[in-house]
Amino acid sequence: MKSFLLASAIAVSAIAATSPADAKGCIKGAVVGGVAGHYAGHHGMLGAAAGCLYGRHHAKEQERQRQQQQAQPSQQEKL
């Protein structure tokens, strides 16, 4: 089991190293995921990694929605 956690940590580190340093959502997701993982079977590191990935995904979705909302009024003005 420890080798799985080590492999997961290495994989997450590799992904984090190749992505830009935009941490929106990652820190909050890592804290929540780490606490949840700790209480769900002492898998705090794995929970933190999953929380970080989910937090980044959620932040990107919110940014995409915000950009779409800003683009819609400008399209309606042209009509």
PEFENSUL-V31209 format. One record per residue. RES is the residue in one letter. PHI is phi in whole degrees, 0 to 359 (NA if undefined). PSI is psi in whole degrees, -180 to 180 (none if undefined). OMEGA is omega in whole degrees, 0 to 359 (* if undefined). Layout:
res:RES phi:PHI psi:PSI omega:OMEGA
res:RES phi:PHI psi:PSI omega:OMEGA
This chain:
res:M phi:NA psi:-37 omega:180
res:K phi:294 psi:-34 omega:179
res:S phi:292 psi:-34 omega:176
res:F phi:295 psi:-43 omega:179
res:L phi:295 psi:-41 omega:178
res:L phi:296 psi:-44 omega:179
res:A phi:297 psi:-39 omega:178
res:S phi:295 psi:-43 omega:179
res:A phi:296 psi:-40 omega:179
res:I phi:294 psi:-42 omega:180
res:A phi:296 psi:-44 omega:179
res:V phi:295 psi:-39 omega:178
res:S phi:296 psi:-39 omega:179
res:A phi:293 psi:-41 omega:179
res:I phi:294 psi:-44 omega:181
res:A phi:295 psi:-33 omega:182
res:A phi:288 psi:-29 omega:183
res:T phi:272 psi:-16 omega:181
res:S phi:269 psi:160 omega:178
res:P phi:295 psi:166 omega:186
res:A phi:278 psi:32 omega:179
res:D phi:274 psi:109 omega:186
res:A phi:256 psi:20 omega:180
res:K phi:299 psi:123 omega:177
res:G phi:86 psi:-22 omega:185
res:C phi:291 psi:-46 omega:185
res:I phi:293 psi:-47 omega:179
res:K phi:298 psi:-44 omega:179
res:G phi:296 psi:-38 omega:180
res:A phi:293 psi:-40 omega:179
res:V phi:295 psi:-49 omega:181
res:V phi:295 psi:-45 omega:180
res:G phi:295 psi:-37 omega:178
res:G phi:295 psi:-42 omega:178
res:V phi:294 psi:-45 omega:180
res:A phi:297 psi:-42 omega:179
res:G phi:295 psi:-36 omega:179
res:H phi:297 psi:-46 omega:182
res:Y phi:282 psi:-16 omega:180
res:A phi:262 psi:31 omega:175
res:G phi:120 psi:27 omega:177
res:H phi:59 psi:43 omega:177
res:H phi:243 psi:53 omega:184
res:G phi:297 psi:-42 omega:181
res:M phi:294 psi:-43 omega:179
res:L phi:295 psi:-41 omega:177
res:G phi:296 psi:-39 omega:179
res:A phi:294 psi:-41 omega:179
res:A phi:295 psi:-46 omega:179
res:A phi:295 psi:-41 omega:178
res:G phi:297 psi:-39 omega:178
res:C phi:297 psi:-47 omega:180
res:L phi:297 psi:-43 omega:179
res:Y phi:294 psi:-41 omega:180
res:G phi:298 psi:-42 omega:178
res:R phi:295 psi:-42 omega:179
res:H phi:299 psi:-46 omega:181
res:H phi:296 psi:-40 omega:179
res:A phi:295 psi:-40 omega:178
res:K phi:294 psi:-39 omega:178
res:E phi:297 psi:-43 omega:179
res:Q phi:296 psi:-41 omega:179
res:E phi:296 psi:-41 omega:179
res:R phi:297 psi:-43 omega:178
res:Q phi:295 psi:-40 omega:179
res:R phi:297 psi:-40 omega:179
res:Q phi:293 psi:-38 omega:178
res:Q phi:294 psi:-39 omega:179
res:Q phi:293 psi:-35 omega:179
res:Q phi:287 psi:-30 omega:181
res:A phi:281 psi:-29 omega:183
res:Q phi:296 psi:-46 omega:179
res:P phi:299 psi:-35 omega:180
res:S phi:291 psi:-31 omega:177
res:Q phi:288 psi:-36 omega:180
res:Q phi:288 psi:-31 omega:180
res:E phi:294 psi:-30 omega:181
res:K phi:289 psi:-27 omega:182
res:L phi:283 psi:none omega:*
